Amino acid sequence: MSNNDAFALVLAKIEKCVLLVSNSASRHAAADENVKVYGHLQLADEMENYGMVTRKRLLGVLATWEDDLLV
């Protein structure tokens, strides 16, 4: 886990907020500290559920993200 990941974890614990993670090391460390975590797809689902973004927009962003990962 990087220094930035550790800082984000400490901040999430202090502020009692959800931590957005993209790797298993951060996920496991957050579980050890009883900090709730979301992955990127969970965050996208929550944004749609709360009406913050439309499904069409999310699908477009995810398609762009996927294309970027293939480069």
HUJOWO-V991976 format. One line per field, one symbol per residue. psi: psi as a letter, one per 40 degrees, with the letter a starting at -180 (. if undefined). A space follows every 50 residues. Layout:
psi: ???
This chain:
psi: hiddddddddddddefiihhieidddddddddefhhiiidddddddddde fdiiddddddddddddddde.
